[in-house]
């Protein structure tokens, strides 16, 4: 991600409605719990309750939507490349 955008997101996260600890944790100030939830979502391992929790988080922090979408796209592209490689190996 572009450094300028990361700095802006970090600043906006610190100006949120609540104070979370004494400094940024994870990418651009995310707490470990939030980052773990996002990583589970990207991997497709979130249950319905976690998806609802992530939706509420994204309503408060819509700037993360693009970052998550980029990560999901990247993961899918990697999975497609791996499946094509494994299909080619199986046929050889």
C-alpha positions as CSV (number, residue, x, y, z in Angstrom):
1,X,0.0,0.0,0.0
2,X,1.1,3.5,-0.7
3,X,2.9,5.1,2.3
4,X,0.8,8.3,2.0
5,X,-2.4,6.3,2.3
6,X,-1.0,4.2,5.2
7,X,-0.2,7.4,7.1
8,X,-3.6,8.9,6.5
9,X,-5.3,5.7,7.6
10,X,-3.2,5.6,10.7
11,X,-4.1,9.2,11.5
12,X,-7.8,8.6,11.0
13,X,-7.7,5.5,13.1
14,X,-6.2,7.4,16.0
15,X,-8.9,10.0,15.7
16,X,-11.7,7.4,16.1
17,X,-14.4,7.6,18.7
18,X,-12.5,5.5,21.2
19,X,-8.9,5.3,22.5
20,X,-7.3,1.9,21.9
21,X,-4.1,1.4,23.9
22,X,-1.0,3.6,23.6
23,X,0.0,3.1,20.0
24,X,-0.7,1.5,16.6
25,X,-0.6,-2.3,16.4
26,X,-0.6,-4.2,13.1
27,X,-1.1,-2.5,9.7
28,X,-1.9,1.2,10.1
29,X,-3.0,1.0,13.7
30,X,-5.3,-2.1,13.7
31,X,-5.5,-4.0,16.9
32,X,-4.5,-7.7,16.8
33,X,-8.1,-8.8,17.1
34,X,-9.3,-6.7,14.2
35,X,-6.4,-7.7,12.1
36,X,-7.0,-11.4,12.8
37,X,-10.6,-11.0,11.9
38,X,-9.7,-9.4,8.6
39,X,-7.2,-12.1,7.8
40,X,-9.8,-14.8,8.6
41,X,-12.2,-13.1,6.3
42,X,-9.7,-12.8,3.5
43,X,-9.0,-16.5,3.8
44,X,-12.7,-17.3,3.7
45,X,-12.8,-18.7,7.3
46,X,-15.2,-16.2,8.9
47,X,-18.5,-17.4,10.4
48,X,-21.7,-15.3,10.2
49,X,-21.1,-13.6,13.5
50,X,-17.5,-12.6,12.5
51,X,-18.8,-11.3,9.1
52,X,-21.3,-9.1,11.0
53,X,-18.5,-7.8,13.3
54,X,-16.3,-7.0,10.3
55,X,-19.2,-5.3,8.6
56,X,-19.7,-3.1,11.7
57,X,-15.9,-2.3,11.7
58,X,-16.0,-1.4,8.0
59,X,-18.9,0.9,8.5
60,X,-16.8,2.9,11.0
61,X,-13.6,2.6,8.9
62,X,-14.6,2.4,5.2
63,X,-11.1,3.2,4.1
64,X,-10.2,-0.5,4.9
65,X,-12.6,-1.8,2.3
66,X,-10.2,-1.2,-0.6
67,X,-7.3,-2.7,1.3
68,X,-9.3,-5.9,2.0
69,X,-10.6,-6.1,-1.5
70,X,-7.0,-5.9,-2.9
71,X,-5.9,-8.6,-0.5
72,X,-8.9,-10.9,-1.5
73,X,-8.1,-10.3,-5.2
74,X,-4.4,-11.1,-4.6
75,X,-5.2,-14.3,-2.7
76,X,-7.6,-15.4,-5.5
77,X,-5.0,-14.7,-8.2
78,X,-2.4,-16.7,-6.2
79,X,-4.9,-19.6,-5.8
80,X,-5.7,-19.6,-9.5
81,X,-2.0,-19.6,-10.4
82,X,-1.4,-22.5,-8.0
83,X,-4.3,-24.5,-9.4
84,X,-3.1,-24.0,-12.9
85,X,0.4,-25.1,-11.9
86,X,-0.9,-28.2,-10.2
87,X,-3.2,-29.0,-13.1
88,X,-0.2,-28.7,-15.5
89,X,1.8,-31.0,-13.3
90,X,-0.9,-33.6,-13.1
91,X,-1.2,-33.8,-16.9
92,X,2.5,-34.1,-17.5
